[in-house]
Amino acid sequence: MTKKVLAFDLGASGGRAIVVSCDGQSLNSSEIYRFKNEPVTIAGHMYWDFPRLCHEVTEALIACANCGEGDIDSIGIDTWGVDFGLLDKDGDLLGNPVHYRDSRTDTIEALIDREVGLENLYEMSGIQNIWFNTSYQMCALREQKPELLATAKKFLMMPDLIAYYLTGEVCNEFTAAATTQLFDQNSGEYDVKILKALGLPTDIFPRPVMPGTVIGKLLPSIADLCGLRQDIPVIATACHDTTAAATAVPADGDDFIFISSGTWSLMGTVLEKPIKTKEAFEFGLSNEGMPEGKIKFLKNIMGLWIVQECRNLWKRRGTEYSFSELEKMATEAEPFEAFIDVEDDLFANPSDMPEAICEYCRRTNQTPPSTKGGLIRCAYESLAMKYRFAAEKLADITKKKFDAIHIIGGGCHATMLSQMTANATGMKVVAGPSEATSIGNAINQFIGIGVFDSVAQARAVLRKCIDTASYTPEDRALWDLGYERYLKVISR
C-alpha cells in the first residue's frame, strides 16, 4: 500500500512543503507550497519571524488539503540546528527565537574559554566551538537576559517548537538536540555536567526522542482550519536538516564520505560512536546525531558561498550571470592559476568577494586571476582541494577506507565542481539527490509509520529509483602537482 508523508524543510531564506509517497519500492516527491523564512531585525537584534512562520505552515497544510494530497499519513519538520525557543510555565513562547546570525554571542567564546576551556568543552560534547552554537546563545542569555532564562520552563529546538505549535506536545528530537554542544551522544541526553559548568538550568530540557517517534497528532483546531484529519501524526523526523540530507545518501553501508553542498559544505562520514580526540578537535570535526543512534562526523567548510557572492556582486554592478554561464567562463580560464583557503576569514562576509580573492592571492604572493572566469575557477579548484585535504584527514582519524564521495543537495548540480572533486581526491564522486533533505525527512517518517525497517532498507530503495551522476578521476598527475602547490599556499 502506498503511504504518503508531508515534509517541511526550512532553509536559510525559504521553506517548502513537499509530499513524498512510497510504495515500498520507489519514492516520488512533489512540492506543494513554498514560503519565505527570512530573519527580521528589530532594535539591533536578528530574530526568527515565528508568528509569520506558523502562519505559513498553516497555509501549507491548507494547500495540502486543497490540492488533493490531504490523505497524508504523517508530518515532519526539519531545519538547521542550534536555534531554539523557550516556553514559560503556561506553555507560552518567551519572545521570538533569536537567529543564529545575531551578534549577541560576539564576546561569549572568551567567557566560555575562561569558565570551562574550549578543548575541555569539546571533549565533553564532541561539538566544535563555533560562535553560533546553542551553548554560546544560552550563555549570552545567562549574561544579558538572566530574567528570561529564569522564567523559562521548557527548551525546544526550532523543529520541536513548530511541532509544539501543531500538536501542543513538548518534545526534543535527538539529531537537533545533538547540535547544541549541551548534549552527551553516548547517553542520548542533555549533559548535566556541561549545563552546570556553563551555569545553565538543568531542568528545562526534555529527554530527546529518536527520529521516527510520534510526537502527537494535529490539534483539532488546526486540523479543522486546514481541512485535514485530526488523527494525522506529527513525527520527530531527523529534524536537523544536514542529518536529514545525510540519511538520503544512496550508499550501501557507511564507508562513504558525504558532502551536503550548498552555501556551506558539510563534509563527513557516519560512525557508530563519537571520536573526540585532540586531532579531531584541532581539525574542526564535530560529532552530531544520526538516526539509529549513529554519529555523523563532519567538518563545516565554506561551500558555494564564494561563487554565489561573486555572482551577487556582479549582478549589483549591472551584469547577471547564470551559474551555468559562470561554469562555462571558468572552463575557459587557465587551470591552477591561483589558490585560496576557502576557510580564511577574508571570505566570511566581504563587501566585495572578487576583491577578497585577489587580496588573498596578493597576501600569499600569487598573481590574482585577471578574469571573472579565472576567479570562479580559482574558487572551484580551491574548494575541490579543500575537499581532498578534509577527506585525507577523515580517513586518517577514522581509520576508514573510503571508496566514494556522495555530493547531495543543491550543489550536486555544479557539474564542474563535482568533476574537480573526483580529480582532486582520486575517488569516484556520485552527485545526487539534489532534494536530499526533504527525502531524508520523509525516509525517517516512513520508518516511523512502518514502511521501512531501517535507513539501510530505505537507501536500497533510493538507489533503485533516483537519478544520480557519476564522475571518475581525470588528469591525476596534474591534480597531484596542483595539490602540492595548494598546500604550500594555505600554509603561508
KOLZA-899505 format. One line per field, with one value per residue (C-alpha): x negated, z, y negated; residue number from 1; residue in one letter. Coordinates in Angstrom, 2 decimals. Example, Ala and Ser with C-alpha at 12.3 -4.5 7.8 and 13.67 -1.06 7.14 Angstrom:
REM KOLZA-899505
px c(-12.30; -13.67)
pz c(7.80; 7.14)
py c(4.50; 1.06)
resi c(1; 2)
resn c(A; S)
This chain:
REM KOLZA-899505
px c(0.00; -1.32; -1.99; -2.29; -4.03; -4.41; -7.95; -8.51; -12.06; -13.05; -16.19; -18.06; -15.84; -12.76; -10.69; -8.99; -6.26; -6.85; -4.62; -6.64; -4.94; -6.35; -5.02; -7.97; -9.75; -10.06; -9.88; -8.18; -8.02; -6.04; -6.43; -3.04; -3.91; -6.86; -7.28; -9.87; -11.79; -13.70; -15.00; -13.80; -15.96; -14.38; -16.27; -19.62; -18.84; -18.01; -15.05; -13.10; -9.75; -7.98; -4.36; -4.69; -6.32; -3.41; -1.01; -2.91; -2.93; 0.85; 1.16; -0.93; 1.41; 4.40; 2.67; 2.03; 5.74; 6.85; 4.55; 5.85; 2.99; 4.90; 4.68; 1.15; 0.07; -2.27; -4.02; -7.67; -9.74; -13.45; -15.59; -19.10; -20.47; -21.44; -18.43; -15.71; -12.73; -11.80; -8.37; -7.08; -5.06; -1.86; -3.44; -3.66; -6.66; -9.03; -9.60; -10.57; -13.50; -16.79; -18.50; -21.93; -23.46; -22.63; -25.58; -24.69; -27.38; -30.25; -32.07; -30.91; -33.74; -36.28; -33.89; -33.40; -37.13; -37.74; -34.99; -35.23; -38.02; -37.28; -39.11; -37.51; -34.07; -34.85; -35.94; -32.63; -30.30; -32.12; -30.96; -33.31; -33.36; -31.56; -30.16; -26.57; -26.35; -23.33; -25.73; -27.03; -23.49; -22.39; -25.43; -24.60; -21.13; -22.67; -24.79; -22.43; -18.88; -19.11; -15.48; -14.34; -16.34; -14.99; -11.42; -11.90; -10.34; -10.93; -13.61; -12.64; -14.78; -13.12; -11.67; -10.37; -8.80; -6.91; -5.78; -4.60; -2.57; -0.96; -0.34; -0.61; -3.18; -6.62; -9.37; -13.10; -14.40; -17.82; -19.54; -18.57; -19.48; -22.87; -23.85; -23.58; -27.00; -25.00; -24.49; -26.05; -25.94; -26.75; -23.74; -21.45; -20.54; -21.46; -24.69; -24.17; -27.92; -28.08; -24.97; -26.31; -29.75; -28.15; -25.83; -22.68; -19.46; -19.31; -15.55; -14.20; -15.48; -13.08; -14.61; -15.23; -13.48; -14.90; -13.87; -10.68; -9.00; -5.42; -5.25; -1.48; 1.46; 2.58; 4.52; 8.24; 8.30; 5.53; 6.90; 10.34; 8.97; 6.87; 9.42; 7.31; 8.00; 7.46; 5.59; 2.59; -0.57; -3.43; -6.64; -10.05; -11.92; -15.66; -14.92; -18.43; -18.48; -22.06; -21.18; -18.08; -20.22; -22.83; -20.04; -19.29; -22.81; -22.21; -25.15; -25.49; -26.90; -28.54; -32.04; -31.45; -32.10; -29.16; -29.20; -25.94; -26.67; -25.21; -26.26; -28.16; -29.75; -29.05; -31.57; -31.79; -31.08; -28.94; -30.28; -28.94; -30.50; -31.83; -35.52; -36.65; -40.43; -42.76; -43.39; -39.64; -39.32; -42.22; -40.89; -37.42; -35.44; -32.10; -30.12; -26.40; -23.45; -22.19; -19.14; -19.51; -21.81; -24.72; -27.04; -27.84; -31.45; -31.80; -33.55; -31.81; -33.57; -32.75; -30.94; -29.49; -29.18; -32.26; -30.87; -27.40; -28.81; -30.89; -27.72; -25.73; -28.31; -28.44; -24.64; -24.62; -27.04; -24.75; -25.68; -23.79; -25.24; -23.57; -25.55; -25.94; -27.40; -29.85; -30.90; -31.47; -33.60; -35.59; -36.11; -37.74; -40.09; -43.64; -43.79; -45.61; -46.21; -45.93; -44.59; -42.76; -41.95; -38.15; -38.08; -40.09; -38.28; -38.61; -35.76; -33.35; -31.27; -33.23; -31.52; -33.46; -34.13; -36.18; -38.44; -38.72; -40.00; -42.54; -43.63; -44.23; -46.32; -48.44; -48.87; -50.19; -52.50; -50.29; -49.17; -45.40; -43.18; -42.67; -39.22; -35.85; -36.16; -39.56; -38.09; -35.35; -37.80; -40.07; -37.15; -36.09; -39.61; -40.38; -37.18; -37.99; -41.47; -39.94; -37.73; -40.83; -42.53; -39.45; -38.98; -42.56; -42.04; -38.79; -40.49; -43.41; -41.31; -38.57; -40.88; -38.25; -38.94; -36.52; -35.56; -33.29; -32.22; -28.49; -27.56; -23.97; -21.86; -21.66; -25.43; -25.24; -24.17; -27.61; -29.00; -32.39; -32.93; -31.85; -34.39; -37.10; -36.33; -36.87; -40.09; -41.44; -40.57; -41.12; -37.77; -34.56; -32.02; -28.28; -26.13; -22.52; -19.86; -19.54; -16.43; -18.27; -16.98; -13.27; -13.81; -15.73; -12.99; -10.45; -12.54; -12.56; -8.80; -8.38; -10.44; -8.16; -4.98; -6.43; -7.14; -10.86; -12.59; -15.88; -17.84; -19.74; -16.49; -15.35; -18.69; -18.41; -15.08; -16.57; -19.41; -16.88; -14.60; -16.65; -18.88; -22.48; -25.51; -28.89; -32.31; -35.60; -39.03; -40.84; -44.30; -45.52; -49.18; -48.29; -45.96; -48.58; -51.03; -48.35; -47.65; -51.31; -51.11; -47.80; -49.30; -52.19; -49.81; -47.47; -50.41; -51.81)
pz c(0.00; -0.92; 2.02; 1.79; 4.12; 4.25; 4.77; 5.89; 5.04; 6.31; 4.84; 5.43; 3.12; 2.49; 3.45; 1.42; 1.99; -0.03; -0.31; -0.63; -1.46; -1.17; -2.12; -0.59; -3.94; -5.07; -3.77; -5.50; -4.34; -5.22; -3.85; -2.93; -1.16; -0.85; 1.52; 2.81; 6.01; 6.34; 9.67; 10.91; 12.64; 15.44; 17.73; 16.65; 17.10; 14.50; 15.09; 13.50; 12.31; 14.20; 14.01; 10.24; 10.03; 11.91; 9.53; 6.52; 7.95; 8.32; 4.74; 3.56; 5.34; 3.70; 0.32; 1.03; 1.60; -1.34; -3.92; -3.28; -1.02; 2.26; 2.77; 4.17; 6.78; 8.80; 9.00; 9.81; 10.15; 9.61; 9.70; 10.67; 14.13; 17.10; 17.24; 19.88; 21.70; 25.39; 26.92; 30.21; 32.88; 30.84; 27.69; 26.01; 23.90; 25.61; 22.68; 19.09; 18.88; 18.11; 14.79; 14.90; 12.90; 15.67; 17.29; 20.91; 21.07; 19.88; 23.24; 24.57; 23.40; 25.63; 28.57; 27.89; 27.49; 30.90; 32.67; 31.05; 28.47; 24.77; 24.37; 27.55; 26.23; 23.00; 24.93; 26.78; 23.88; 20.73; 19.05; 17.74; 19.36; 16.94; 17.75; 16.85; 18.92; 21.19; 24.14; 23.20; 22.72; 26.09; 27.80; 26.12; 27.66; 31.02; 30.80; 29.00; 29.85; 33.10; 33.94; 30.70; 31.41; 34.97; 33.64; 31.12; 31.93; 28.65; 25.96; 22.40; 19.26; 16.30; 14.66; 18.09; 18.53; 15.22; 16.21; 19.54; 17.63; 15.61; 18.42; 21.81; 22.78; 24.21; 22.66; 21.84; 18.88; 19.09; 15.94; 16.59; 20.28; 19.37; 17.61; 20.82; 22.40; 25.55; 24.77; 25.58; 22.46; 24.48; 26.80; 24.29; 26.86; 27.70; 29.70; 33.25; 33.68; 30.72; 31.81; 35.33; 34.06; 31.91; 34.69; 32.81; 34.22; 34.09; 34.38; 31.19; 28.65; 27.74; 27.23; 23.46; 21.31; 18.27; 14.68; 13.78; 17.12; 17.04; 18.88; 18.78; 16.49; 14.85; 17.25; 16.38; 15.87; 13.25; 11.56; 11.26; 9.99; 7.33; 6.27; 7.39; 9.52; 13.24; 13.56; 11.39; 13.46; 13.63; 13.68; 15.04; 11.80; 11.54; 12.46; 11.79; 8.05; 7.49; 9.18; 7.04; 3.95; 5.09; 5.63; 1.90; 0.72; -1.73; -0.45; 0.58; 4.11; 5.98; 4.44; 2.36; 2.57; 2.07; 1.15; 1.77; -0.74; -0.82; 0.65; 3.15; 2.51; 5.37; 4.74; 6.81; 7.31; 9.56; 12.73; 15.35; 18.18; 18.52; 18.10; 20.39; 20.08; 20.14; 16.41; 15.67; 17.79; 16.07; 12.60; 13.42; 13.28; 15.09; 16.25; 15.54; 15.85; 13.13; 13.04; 14.82; 17.38; 14.96; 14.62; 11.64; 11.97; 9.90; 9.16; 8.26; 5.19; 3.31; 0.21; -2.81; -0.81; -2.54; -6.02; -5.00; -3.61; -6.75; -8.79; -6.47; -6.68; -10.48; -10.53; -8.32; -10.76; -13.70; -15.16; -14.17; -14.92; -14.52; -12.70; -15.97; -17.59; -14.73; -15.15; -18.88; -18.13; -15.59; -18.09; -20.47; -17.79; -17.13; -14.68; -11.35; -11.86; -8.11; -4.93; -1.87; 1.50; 1.40; 5.22; 5.58; 7.48; 4.41; 2.79; 5.75; 4.63; 2.49; 0.69; -2.47; -2.86; -6.11; -4.40; -1.35; -3.65; -5.18; -1.76; -0.55; -3.66; -3.13; 0.54; -0.39; -3.19; -6.05; -9.12; -8.81; -11.60; -14.23; -15.48; -13.97; -15.23; -13.56; -10.24; -10.41; -11.46; -8.56; -6.14; -7.57; -7.70; -4.19; -2.84; -4.52; -2.96; 0.44; -0.03; -0.68; 2.42; 4.55; 3.01; 3.90; 7.47; 7.78; 6.58; 8.94; 12.04; 11.48; 10.06; 7.38; 3.73; 1.61; -1.87; -2.90; -2.16; -2.35; -3.10; -2.10; -2.00; -4.47; -5.05; -6.81; -9.91; -10.02; -12.53; -12.82; -9.07; -8.95; -11.63; -9.93; -6.64; -8.31; -9.91; -6.67; -4.36; -6.75; -5.71; -7.56; -6.98; -7.01; -7.28; -6.11; -4.94; -5.00; -2.80; -0.19; 2.83; 2.10; 1.02; 4.23; 6.24; 4.53; 4.99; 8.75; 8.70; 6.67; 9.27; 11.95; 10.24; 9.38; 5.65; 6.21; 8.99; 8.74; 6.97; 5.06; 3.65; 2.61; 0.92; -1.05; -2.44; -3.08; -5.16; -7.47; -8.05; -8.14; -10.82; -9.90; -11.92; -11.50; -12.02; -12.22; -11.61; -14.57; -15.01; -11.69; -12.15; -12.87; -9.88; -7.60; -8.64; -8.12; -4.65; -3.69; -4.68; -2.84; 0.42; 0.18; -0.42; 2.51; 4.88; 4.20)
py c(0.00; -3.43; -5.75; -9.50; -11.97; -15.75; -17.04; -20.63; -21.74; -25.19; -26.73; -29.97; -32.02; -29.91; -26.93; -24.23; -21.71; -18.55; -15.49; -12.27; -8.97; -5.46; -2.05; -0.22; -0.02; -3.63; -7.20; -10.14; -13.74; -16.84; -20.36; -21.79; -25.04; -27.42; -30.36; -32.80; -32.15; -35.39; -36.73; -40.10; -42.70; -44.73; -47.11; -45.72; -42.01; -39.38; -37.06; -34.25; -35.63; -32.86; -34.13; -34.51; -31.08; -29.47; -31.19; -29.82; -26.30; -26.56; -27.84; -24.88; -22.46; -24.15; -23.87; -20.19; -19.60; -21.72; -20.10; -16.61; -15.46; -15.62; -11.86; -12.17; -9.63; -11.89; -15.26; -16.01; -19.19; -19.84; -22.96; -23.93; -23.20; -25.41; -27.78; -27.38; -28.83; -28.93; -28.36; -29.77; -27.94; -28.36; -26.95; -30.35; -31.33; -33.76; -36.11; -35.43; -32.97; -34.69; -33.87; -32.25; -35.13; -37.59; -39.38; -38.55; -35.84; -38.05; -38.06; -34.70; -32.41; -34.13; -33.74; -30.02; -29.51; -31.12; -29.22; -25.77; -25.69; -25.26; -21.96; -20.63; -21.54; -19.68; -16.60; -16.61; -17.45; -16.37; -19.61; -22.26; -25.68; -27.98; -31.41; -30.47; -27.25; -26.83; -26.74; -30.20; -31.54; -30.17; -31.70; -35.00; -34.75; -33.99; -37.15; -39.53; -38.33; -36.36; -37.12; -35.46; -32.32; -32.25; -32.38; -29.57; -26.19; -24.33; -24.45; -23.48; -23.42; -25.13; -21.99; -20.93; -24.36; -24.09; -20.59; -22.03; -24.62; -21.82; -19.30; -21.01; -18.34; -19.17; -17.09; -17.31; -15.30; -13.61; -14.91; -18.53; -18.29; -16.84; -20.11; -22.15; -21.44; -20.72; -17.05; -13.69; -11.49; -8.37; -8.65; -10.39; -13.05; -16.61; -16.60; -17.85; -18.32; -20.70; -22.59; -23.07; -24.06; -26.77; -27.94; -26.93; -25.45; -21.65; -21.12; -22.77; -20.22; -17.39; -13.96; -13.63; -11.04; -9.25; -10.00; -8.15; -8.81; -10.08; -13.41; -13.74; -14.38; -17.60; -19.79; -19.66; -23.43; -23.24; -20.12; -21.70; -25.01; -23.28; -20.67; -17.71; -14.62; -15.05; -11.76; -12.73; -12.14; -14.63; -12.65; -13.62; -13.05; -13.71; -17.31; -18.65; -19.36; -18.17; -14.89; -14.53; -15.08; -12.54; -10.00; -10.21; -9.36; -6.46; -4.39; -0.76; -0.73; -3.60; -3.66; -6.75; -10.47; -12.80; -16.47; -18.28; -21.00; -24.48; -27.79; -25.66; -22.29; -19.88; -17.12; -13.97; -10.29; -8.08; -6.42; -4.07; -6.11; -9.67; -10.50; -13.31; -13.21; -16.20; -15.72; -15.81; -18.95; -20.71; -19.91; -21.20; -17.94; -17.66; -14.65; -15.08; -12.73; -10.41; -8.14; -4.79; -6.41; -6.73; -9.72; -11.89; -13.01; -16.15; -19.40; -22.62; -24.05; -27.22; -25.97; -27.73; -30.96; -32.42; -31.76; -33.00; -36.24; -36.89; -36.41; -38.69; -41.49; -41.36; -41.45; -44.57; -46.14; -45.51; -42.10; -38.97; -35.54; -32.17; -29.50; -27.59; -30.72; -31.08; -27.45; -27.98; -31.05; -29.03; -26.20; -28.66; -30.05; -28.89; -25.95; -26.28; -29.99; -30.63; -29.01; -30.31; -28.80; -28.90; -28.88; -32.07; -34.84; -37.08; -35.16; -35.16; -38.16; -40.64; -43.51; -42.62; -38.87; -39.12; -41.63; -39.36; -36.57; -38.96; -40.22; -36.66; -35.95; -39.06; -38.21; -34.75; -36.00; -34.78; -36.68; -37.20; -35.84; -38.51; -37.44; -36.64; -33.08; -32.85; -33.98; -31.34; -28.63; -29.59; -29.21; -25.83; -24.39; -25.61; -24.08; -20.75; -20.84; -21.56; -18.51; -16.39; -17.81; -17.06; -13.58; -12.65; -13.87; -11.93; -8.75; -9.24; -9.98; -7.39; -4.67; -4.10; -3.41; -5.39; -4.31; -7.18; -10.73; -11.47; -15.07; -15.81; -18.95; -21.81; -21.83; -18.47; -20.43; -22.12; -19.62; -21.31; -21.16; -17.52; -16.57; -18.62; -16.87; -13.48; -14.75; -16.21; -13.31; -10.42; -8.99; -8.32; -11.08; -10.37; -13.51; -13.40; -13.58; -17.35; -17.11; -15.05; -16.97; -16.55; -12.92; -12.18; -13.88; -11.62; -8.47; -8.95; -9.47; -6.29; -4.43; -5.88; -4.64; -1.23; -1.48; -0.86; 1.04; -0.83; -3.56; -0.86; 0.54; -2.94; -3.65; -0.41; -1.62; -5.05; -3.59; -1.98; -4.95; -8.16; -9.56; -10.31; -11.44; -9.73; -11.27; -9.38; -10.95; -12.54; -14.11; -12.71; -13.68; -17.32; -17.48; -15.93; -18.64; -21.25; -19.87; -20.26; -23.94; -24.33; -23.01; -25.46; -28.37; -27.68; -27.19; -30.69)
resi c(1; 2; 3; 4; 5; 6; 7; 8; 9; 10; 11; 12; 13; 14; 15; 16; 17; 18; 19; 20; 21; 22; 23; 24; 25; 26; 27; 28; 29; 30; 31; 32; 33; 34; 35; 36; 37; 38; 39; 40; 41; 42; 43; 44; 45; 46; 47; 48; 49; 50; 51; 52; 53; 54; 55; 56; 57; 58; 59; 60; 61; 62; 63; 64; 65; 66; 67; 68; 69; 70; 71; 72; 73; 74; 75; 76; 77; 78; 79; 80; 81; 82; 83; 84; 85; 86; 87; 88; 89; 90; 91; 92; 93; 94; 95; 96; 97; 98; 99; 100; 101; 102; 103; 104; 105; 106; 107; 108; 109; 110; 111; 112; 113; 114; 115; 116; 117; 118; 119; 120; 121; 122; 123; 124; 125; 126; 127; 128; 129; 130; 131; 132; 133; 134; 135; 136; 137; 138; 139; 140; 141; 142; 143; 144; 145; 146; 147; 148; 149; 150; 151; 152; 153; 154; 155; 156; 157; 158; 159; 160; 161; 162; 163; 164; 165; 166; 167; 168; 169; 170; 171; 172; 173; 174; 175; 176; 177; 178; 179; 180; 181; 182; 183; 184; 185; 186; 187; 188; 189; 190; 191; 192; 193; 194; 195; 196; 197; 198; 199; 200; 201; 202; 203; 204; 205; 206; 207; 208; 209; 210; 211; 212; 213; 214; 215; 216; 217; 218; 219; 220; 221; 222; 223; 224; 225; 226; 227; 228; 229; 230; 231; 232; 233; 234; 235; 236; 237; 238; 239; 240; 241; 242; 243; 244; 245; 246; 247; 248; 249; 250; 251; 252; 253; 254; 255; 256; 257; 258; 259; 260; 261; 262; 263; 264; 265; 266; 267; 268; 269; 270; 271; 272; 273; 274; 275; 276; 277; 278; 279; 280; 281; 282; 283; 284; 285; 286; 287; 288; 289; 290; 291; 292; 293; 294; 295; 296; 297; 298; 299; 300; 301; 302; 303; 304; 305; 306; 307; 308; 309; 310; 311; 312; 313; 314; 315; 316; 317; 318; 319; 320; 321; 322; 323; 324; 325; 326; 327; 328; 329; 330; 331; 332; 333; 334; 335; 336; 337; 338; 339; 340; 341; 342; 343; 344; 345; 346; 347; 348; 349; 350; 351; 352; 353; 354; 355; 356; 357; 358; 359; 360; 361; 362; 363; 364; 365; 366; 367; 368; 369; 370; 371; 372; 373; 374; 375; 376; 377; 378; 379; 380; 381; 382; 383; 384; 385; 386; 387; 388; 389; 390; 391; 392; 393; 394; 395; 396; 397; 398; 399; 400; 401; 402; 403; 404; 405; 406; 407; 408; 409; 410; 411; 412; 413; 414; 415; 416; 417; 418; 419; 420; 421; 422; 423; 424; 425; 426; 427; 428; 429; 430; 431; 432; 433; 434; 435; 436; 437; 438; 439; 440; 441; 442; 443; 444; 445; 446; 447; 448; 449; 450; 451; 452; 453; 454; 455; 456; 457; 458; 459; 460; 461; 462; 463; 464; 465; 466; 467; 468; 469; 470; 471; 472; 473; 474; 475; 476; 477; 478; 479; 480; 481; 482; 483; 484; 485; 486; 487; 488; 489; 490; 491; 492)
resn c(M; T; K; K; V; L; A; F; D; L; G; A; S; G; G; R; A; I; V; V; S; C; D; G; Q; S; L; N; S; S; E; I; Y; R; F; K; N; E; P; V; T; I; A; G; H; M; Y; W; D; F; P; R; L; C; H; E; V; T; E; A; L; I; A; C; A; N; C; G; E; G; D; I; D; S; I; G; I; D; T; W; G; V; D; F; G; L; L; D; K; D; G; D; L; L; G; N; P; V; H; Y; R; D; S; R; T; D; T; I; E; A; L; I; D; R; E; V; G; L; E; N; L; Y; E; M; S; G; I; Q; N; I; W; F; N; T; S; Y; Q; M; C; A; L; R; E; Q; K; P; E; L; L; A; T; A; K; K; F; L; M; M; P; D; L; I; A; Y; Y; L; T; G; E; V; C; N; E; F; T; A; A; A; T; T; Q; L; F; D; Q; N; S; G; E; Y; D; V; K; I; L; K; A; L; G; L; P; T; D; I; F; P; R; P; V; M; P; G; T; V; I; G; K; L; L; P; S; I; A; D; L; C; G; L; R; Q; D; I; P; V; I; A; T; A; C; H; D; T; T; A; A; A; T; A; V; P; A; D; G; D; D; F; I; F; I; S; S; G; T; W; S; L; M; G; T; V; L; E; K; P; I; K; T; K; E; A; F; E; F; G; L; S; N; E; G; M; P; E; G; K; I; K; F; L; K; N; I; M; G; L; W; I; V; Q; E; C; R; N; L; W; K; R; R; G; T; E; Y; S; F; S; E; L; E; K; M; A; T; E; A; E; P; F; E; A; F; I; D; V; E; D; D; L; F; A; N; P; S; D; M; P; E; A; I; C; E; Y; C; R; R; T; N; Q; T; P; P; S; T; K; G; G; L; I; R; C; A; Y; E; S; L; A; M; K; Y; R; F; A; A; E; K; L; A; D; I; T; K; K; K; F; D; A; I; H; I; I; G; G; G; C; H; A; T; M; L; S; Q; M; T; A; N; A; T; G; M; K; V; V; A; G; P; S; E; A; T; S; I; G; N; A; I; N; Q; F; I; G; I; G; V; F; D; S; V; A; Q; A; R; A; V; L; R; K; C; I; D; T; A; S; Y; T; P; E; D; R; A; L; W; D; L; G; Y; E; R; Y; L; K; V; I; S; R)
